[in-house]
């Protein structure tokens, strides 16, 4: 069993080129025995963004608080607390926060 509080996990800068005011916390990883999925927490501050990118793996996202805009392919959708998002593999996607409050969400990804 592995139990921690989010305050105990270091916030790191999102490392995609062009990311602005975006942090990531790696909550559950292989380091604690999770061999199939990683759970990450993202915080995108006002006027922050994670630019368009894509991966060979899917994303499952759950909005914890705030509002933001998620883009998939060429479509953008406003999202807020308690909404959830599925992004299929190899789909271009991005996130931005034009709002005053932090956009905070969980993102689960499989290990390949």
N, C-alpha and C positions, 0 to 999 in steps of 0.2 A: 504494500500500500504506500502511496505517496500523497501527502497532503501539505499544501502550503497556502499562504495568503498572497494575493497578487502584489502586495507591498514588498514581499521578499524577493521578487524577481526583477532583475536589472532591466531597465528600459534602454534599448539600443536604437541608434538611428537606422531607419530603413535604408538598405544599401543599394537600391536601384538607382542608377544614374538619373538625375532630374527630380528625385524625391525631395520634397520640401516640408518641413515641420511635421514629419511623420516618424513615429516611434513603433518599435516592435518589442514584445516580451515573449520569449519562448517558454510557455507554461509547462507543457508536457512533451518530452522528447525521448529519443532512444536512450539518453543518459539515465533515465529513471525506469527503463524497462519497457517503454511503449515501442514495440517493434513494427507496428503497422501504420500508425497515424501520429502526426504532430499537431498539438494545439497551440495556437499563437494568439496573442492579444495585440491589436493595433490601436494606436491613438493618433488621430490626425487632427492637428490644431487648426484654428481659423486660417483660411487661405493656404492650407497645406494640401499636398497632393502626392500620390504615387502614380507615376506616368504609365502610359500604355505599355503593356508587356504581355507575354504569354508563356505557358509552360506545357510540359507533356502530361501534367496531372490535373485532376479536378480540384475545386475549392468548395468547401461548405462554409458559409458565413452566417453568423448570427449577430444582429445589431444589439448592443448592450445599452447604449445611450447616445444622445445627440442625434444629429442629422448629417447626411452627406449625399454625395452623388456618386453612383457607380456606373461605369460605362462598360458595355460588353458589345463587341463588334463595333457598330457605329451608333448604337442606341445608348442614351443616358437616362437614368431613372433616379429620382430622389428617394432616399431610404431613411428610415428612422427607427427608433427603439422597437424591439420585438419583431422586426421584419427579418426574414432569412433569404439567402441567395444561394443558388447553385450555379457555379461557373464550370462548364465542361472543359475537358482537356483541349489545349491548343486554341482556345478562344482568346483573342486580344481583349484585355480588360484594364481598367484604371479606376482610381478613386480620387475624389477631391472634396474639400470641405470649404464652401464659401460662407459658412455660417459662423456665428459668434461662439457657439459652444463646441467643445471637443466632440468629434465623431469617434466612438469607441466600439470595436467589434471583435468577436472571436472569429478565427479562420482556421479550419482544420484541413490538413492536406495529408495524402497518403505518402508513405515512403515507397520509393521504387527500388 
